[in-house]
Amino acid sequence: MFNSWDALQHTLIVGSLGYVAIIFLMRISGKRTLSKWNSFDFIVTIAFGSILATLMLSKDTSLAQGILAIGMLVFFQFIITWISVRSNIFQGWIKAEPTLLLYQGELQHNALRNQRVAKGEVLAALRTNGLAELEQAEAVILETDGSFSVIKKLKDSSASALVDVKGYPKETPRT
């Protein structure tokens, strides 16, 4: 149950320094590292936690190794996001595309099924955005980070922010 005061001291000192190192590296790596998650960000964040836990609880892992590992993840994330901003093909490999779940008041049942989204989740997104009827929504989109965007009924609009949404018609008929 109790190993030694030495083990507790190791956890306290190395854990504190590792925590400070993570905060420092996150801060200098930019806002993108701390943005809403896509699957890539989720994996990196879990890896940060795993490294910190190993650093805090294992005497076999030095503080320098832990900081190097965290620094490598920050560097890899920087490189991957740098490339993805410059290459649509690369971005497509690491990031999902937004998907249209509701269009002009009608649920897109194939998209709901493919994305494993229940009708109730779409209804909740509408209510959260102050809409009481399906028909009040132009679109509900499942974003790349898993959140829902609700676009209220459009009148004479190009809907230019929706051009990258899977399932959104390129020529939008206005009603």
C-alpha positions as a Python dict, from the first residue, in 0.01 Angstrom:
ca = {
    (1, 'M'): (0, 0, 0),
    (2, 'F'): (279, 246, 88),
    (3, 'N'): (608, 204, -98),
    (4, 'S'): (823, 479, 42),
    (5, 'W'): (852, 848, 100),
    (6, 'D'): (1097, 846, -190),
    (7, 'A'): (826, 728, -431),
    (8, 'L'): (587, 1000, -310),
    (9, 'Q'): (856, 1263, -344),
    (10, 'H'): (931, 1141, -699),
    (11, 'T'): (562, 1165, -794),
    (12, 'L'): (529, 1510, -641),
    (13, 'I'): (839, 1661, -800),
    (14, 'V'): (836, 1491, -1141),
    (15, 'G'): (456, 1517, -1172),
    (16, 'S'): (462, 1889, -1094),
    (17, 'L'): (746, 1957, -1336),
    (18, 'G'): (580, 1743, -1605),
    (19, 'Y'): (253, 1930, -1559),
    (20, 'V'): (431, 2265, -1590),
    (21, 'A'): (609, 2137, -1902),
    (22, 'I'): (277, 2035, -2063),
    (23, 'I'): (123, 2376, -1987),
    (24, 'F'): (430, 2553, -2129),
    (25, 'L'): (441, 2340, -2444),
    (26, 'M'): (66, 2376, -2501),
    (27, 'R'): (93, 2751, -2463),
    (28, 'I'): (378, 2792, -2711),
    (29, 'S'): (227, 2545, -2960),
    (30, 'G'): (-64, 2777, -3036),
    (31, 'K'): (-442, 2777, -3025),
    (32, 'R'): (-476, 2490, -3271),
    (33, 'T'): (-345, 2241, -3014),
    (34, 'L'): (-619, 2341, -2773),
    (35, 'S'): (-903, 2373, -3024),
    (36, 'K'): (-1213, 2157, -3045),
    (37, 'W'): (-1114, 1802, -3112),
    (38, 'N'): (-1121, 1594, -3423),
    (39, 'S'): (-1004, 1232, -3404),
    (40, 'F'): (-639, 1331, -3448),
    (41, 'D'): (-658, 1586, -3165),
    (42, 'F'): (-829, 1329, -2942),
    (43, 'I'): (-547, 1078, -2991),
    (44, 'V'): (-279, 1338, -2920),
    (45, 'T'): (-459, 1454, -2604),
    (46, 'I'): (-491, 1099, -2474),
    (47, 'A'): (-122, 1046, -2545),
    (48, 'F'): (-39, 1361, -2342),
    (49, 'G'): (-228, 1219, -2046),
    (50, 'S'): (-61, 882, -2080),
    (51, 'I'): (285, 1037, -2091),
    (52, 'L'): (213, 1253, -1786),
    (53, 'A'): (77, 953, -1592),
    (54, 'T'): (382, 743, -1681),
    (55, 'L'): (609, 1030, -1588),
    (56, 'M'): (439, 1073, -1252),
    (57, 'L'): (416, 707, -1154),
    (58, 'S'): (715, 534, -1311),
    (59, 'K'): (1065, 579, -1178),
    (60, 'D'): (1190, 416, -1499),
    (61, 'T'): (1088, 722, -1704),
    (62, 'S'): (1295, 1033, -1652),
    (63, 'L'): (1160, 1386, -1656),
    (64, 'A'): (1371, 1456, -1965),
    (65, 'Q'): (1217, 1157, -2147),
    (66, 'G'): (866, 1271, -2059),
    (67, 'I'): (926, 1628, -2171),
    (68, 'L'): (1088, 1501, -2492),
    (69, 'A'): (787, 1275, -2560),
    (70, 'I'): (541, 1561, -2502),
    (71, 'G'): (755, 1792, -2715),
    (72, 'M'): (756, 1533, -2995),
    (73, 'L'): (375, 1511, -2989),
    (74, 'V'): (344, 1890, -3001),
    (75, 'F'): (592, 1899, -3291),
    (76, 'F'): (410, 1620, -3479),
    (77, 'Q'): (76, 1795, -3428),
    (78, 'F'): (225, 2121, -3553),
    (79, 'I'): (367, 1952, -3865),
    (80, 'I'): (47, 1763, -3942),
    (81, 'T'): (-174, 2069, -3900),
    (82, 'W'): (74, 2279, -4102),
    (83, 'I'): (57, 2028, -4389),
    (84, 'S'): (-322, 1987, -4365),
    (85, 'V'): (-377, 2363, -4399),
    (86, 'R'): (-173, 2353, -4721),
    (87, 'S'): (-300, 2025, -4869),
    (88, 'N'): (-667, 1936, -4910),
    (89, 'I'): (-575, 1574, -4985),
    (90, 'F'): (-377, 1542, -4661),
    (91, 'Q'): (-651, 1719, -4468),
    (92, 'G'): (-901, 1467, -4602),
    (93, 'W'): (-690, 1182, -4460),
    (94, 'I'): (-683, 1316, -4106),
    (95, 'K'): (-1007, 1509, -4077),
    (96, 'A'): (-1365, 1404, -4144),
    (97, 'E'): (-1586, 1622, -4358),
    (98, 'P'): (-1898, 1795, -4224),
    (99, 'T'): (-2221, 1609, -4306),
    (100, 'L'): (-2569, 1741, -4379),
    (101, 'L'): (-2823, 1580, -4142),
    (102, 'L'): (-3126, 1799, -4212),
    (103, 'Y'): (-3194, 2001, -4525),
    (104, 'Q'): (-3480, 2253, -4562),
    (105, 'G'): (-3674, 2097, -4276),
    (106, 'E'): (-3629, 1735, -4389),
    (107, 'L'): (-3415, 1482, -4209),
    (108, 'Q'): (-3153, 1313, -4426),
    (109, 'H'): (-3211, 957, -4304),
    (110, 'N'): (-2918, 798, -4492),
    (111, 'A'): (-2678, 1053, -4348),
    (112, 'L'): (-2821, 1005, -3997),
    (113, 'R'): (-2775, 629, -4027),
    (114, 'N'): (-2423, 655, -4179),
    (115, 'Q'): (-2307, 899, -3910),
    (116, 'R'): (-2485, 706, -3630),
    (117, 'V'): (-2685, 1009, -3520),
    (118, 'A'): (-3030, 970, -3367),
    (119, 'K'): (-3319, 1191, -3473),
    (120, 'G'): (-3344, 1308, -3111),
    (121, 'E'): (-2991, 1452, -3127),
    (122, 'V'): (-3087, 1665, -3427),
    (123, 'L'): (-3405, 1778, -3250),
    (124, 'A'): (-3201, 1871, -2943),
    (125, 'A'): (-2963, 2076, -3160),
    (126, 'L'): (-3261, 2262, -3307),
    (127, 'R'): (-3405, 2335, -2962),
    (128, 'T'): (-3066, 2448, -2833),
    (129, 'N'): (-3063, 2702, -3114),
    (130, 'G'): (-3413, 2830, -3036),
    (131, 'L'): (-3597, 2649, -3314),
    (132, 'A'): (-3924, 2473, -3237),
    (133, 'E'): (-3991, 2325, -3583),
    (134, 'L'): (-3787, 2128, -3835),
    (135, 'E'): (-3914, 2363, -4105),
    (136, 'Q'): (-3745, 2662, -3939),
    (137, 'A'): (-3404, 2512, -4020),
    (138, 'E'): (-3229, 2537, -4352),
    (139, 'A'): (-2973, 2281, -4239),
    (140, 'V'): (-2829, 2089, -3947),
    (141, 'I'): (-2470, 1983, -4000),
    (142, 'L'): (-2260, 1732, -3808),
    (143, 'E'): (-1926, 1910, -3791),
    (144, 'T'): (-1582, 1746, -3801),
    (145, 'D'): (-1547, 1774, -3422),
    (146, 'G'): (-1881, 1601, -3358),
    (147, 'S'): (-2075, 1918, -3278),
    (148, 'F'): (-2394, 2027, -3455),
    (149, 'S'): (-2432, 2350, -3649),
    (150, 'V'): (-2783, 2475, -3708),
    (151, 'I'): (-2850, 2714, -3996),
    (152, 'K'): (-3182, 2895, -3975),
    (153, 'K'): (-3401, 2922, -4284),
    (154, 'L'): (-3222, 3123, -4553),
    (155, 'K'): (-3374, 3391, -4771),
    (156, 'D'): (-3189, 3489, -5087),
    (157, 'S'): (-2849, 3374, -4963),
    (158, 'S'): (-2562, 3201, -5138),
    (159, 'A'): (-2502, 2973, -4837),
    (160, 'S'): (-2131, 3002, -4916),
    (161, 'A'): (-2030, 2867, -4573),
    (162, 'L'): (-2194, 2535, -4663),
    (163, 'V'): (-1998, 2451, -4980),
    (164, 'D'): (-1779, 2191, -4804),
    (165, 'V'): (-2069, 2006, -4638),
    (166, 'K'): (-2122, 1653, -4763),
    (167, 'G'): (-2475, 1624, -4899),
    (168, 'Y'): (-2545, 1997, -4934),
    (169, 'P'): (-2667, 2076, -5288),
    (170, 'K'): (-2431, 2294, -5488),
    (171, 'E'): (-2724, 2467, -5657),
    (172, 'T'): (-2950, 2555, -5365),
    (173, 'P'): (-3314, 2596, -5461),
    (174, 'R'): (-3477, 2879, -5263),
    (175, 'T'): (-3828, 2828, -5136),
}
